[in-house]
Amino acid sequence: MNCPIYELSDSEITTINANFLLLDNATVDLGCIVGGISLESPELRAKVNKHFTRISVALNNLRPLVTHLFELQGRDIREES
């Protein structure tokens, strides 16, 4: 299968990295907020946990790509967190 090659500009890489970090941090913060709220029913708590898990899995699946993009810019993702 032939796929077109697209070279990202430095600003595009920065945008991807910044948005990944925003999503990652917002997910952690929201998890802390929801964790401190008494959810009314076990069903509601299960649904909220399910969606947080889905978001976390998606972010973790993207983490190697974002880490590589940081490395391409000569930075370490841990320096940005």
VMD Tcl script that draws the C-alpha trace (Angstrom):
set ca {
  {0.00 0.00 0.00}
  {1.36 3.40 -0.97}
  {0.75 6.24 1.43}
  {1.58 9.85 0.75}
  {4.31 11.28 2.92}
  {3.53 14.50 4.73}
  {6.31 16.37 6.44}
  {5.21 18.30 9.50}
  {6.48 21.81 10.01}
  {7.95 22.80 13.37}
  {4.80 24.77 14.20}
  {2.58 21.78 13.39}
  {4.65 19.55 15.66}
  {4.44 22.17 18.40}
  {0.66 22.37 17.97}
  {0.27 18.59 18.19}
  {2.49 18.41 21.27}
  {0.76 21.32 23.00}
  {-2.71 19.91 22.38}
  {-1.66 16.47 23.58}
  {-0.36 17.98 26.82}
  {-3.55 20.04 27.26}
  {-5.72 16.93 26.82}
  {-3.51 14.82 29.08}
  {-3.46 17.42 31.87}
  {-7.18 18.21 31.54}
  {-8.04 14.52 31.77}
  {-6.00 14.12 34.95}
  {-7.53 17.27 36.48}
  {-11.07 16.27 35.53}
  {-10.50 12.81 36.98}
  {-9.49 14.40 40.29}
  {-12.59 16.62 40.27}
  {-14.99 13.80 39.44}
  {-13.25 11.51 41.90}
  {-14.10 13.99 44.66}
  {-17.78 14.20 43.71}
  {-20.29 11.78 45.09}
  {-21.91 10.31 41.98}
  {-25.53 9.37 42.55}
  {-25.54 5.82 41.32}
  {-23.13 2.97 40.66}
  {-24.31 2.98 37.03}
  {-23.35 6.64 36.60}
  {-19.98 6.08 38.27}
  {-19.35 3.10 35.95}
  {-20.19 5.18 32.86}
  {-17.91 8.04 33.95}
  {-15.07 5.61 34.69}
  {-15.60 3.90 31.34}
  {-15.25 7.18 29.44}
  {-12.19 8.26 31.42}
  {-10.62 4.91 30.68}
  {-11.31 5.32 26.96}
  {-9.73 8.79 26.95}
  {-6.71 7.58 28.93}
  {-6.16 4.62 26.59}
  {-6.36 6.90 23.54}
  {-3.85 9.34 25.06}
  {-1.51 6.52 26.04}
  {-1.70 5.14 22.49}
  {-0.63 8.56 21.18}
  {2.12 9.07 23.77}
  {4.90 7.27 21.78}
  {4.17 9.39 18.70}
  {4.12 12.61 20.68}
  {7.31 11.62 22.50}
  {8.98 11.02 19.14}
  {7.79 14.41 17.89}
  {9.27 16.07 20.98}
  {12.54 14.25 20.34}
  {12.54 15.42 16.74}
  {12.38 18.98 18.05}
  {15.29 18.26 20.36}
  {13.21 18.25 23.55}
  {12.20 15.66 26.08}
  {8.45 15.34 26.88}
  {9.32 15.22 30.60}
  {10.78 18.73 30.33}
  {7.39 20.06 29.16}
  {5.20 18.38 31.81}
}
mol new
graphics top color blue
foreach p $ca { graphics top sphere $p radius 0.5 }
foreach p [lrange $ca 0 end-1] q [lrange $ca 1 end] { graphics top cylinder $p $q radius 0.2 }
display resetview
